[in-house]
């Protein structure tokens, strides 16, 4: 598997094909990084409760649903943003 999911992959009978088989695969399919485990145990002190991927590997954090929807428009729907903070505060 090269990382690109194709229609043919969805038709292959495999213990890892959760489109064809119920339940979880027999082994883990991913492993969290050391950094993500550290972040989960030591969360940032912030008022931000929403985030959206910017598409460059970073995230935009928002405090309100309105700010979040604007960020989604900017980074995911490619619309013009309003003035919103770009990092947790």
Secondary structure, 3 states (H helix, E strand, C coil): CCCCCCHHHHHCCCCCCCCCCCCCCCCCCCCCCHHHHHHHHCCCCCCCCEEEECCCCCEEEECCHHHHHHHHHHHCCCCCCCCCCCCCC
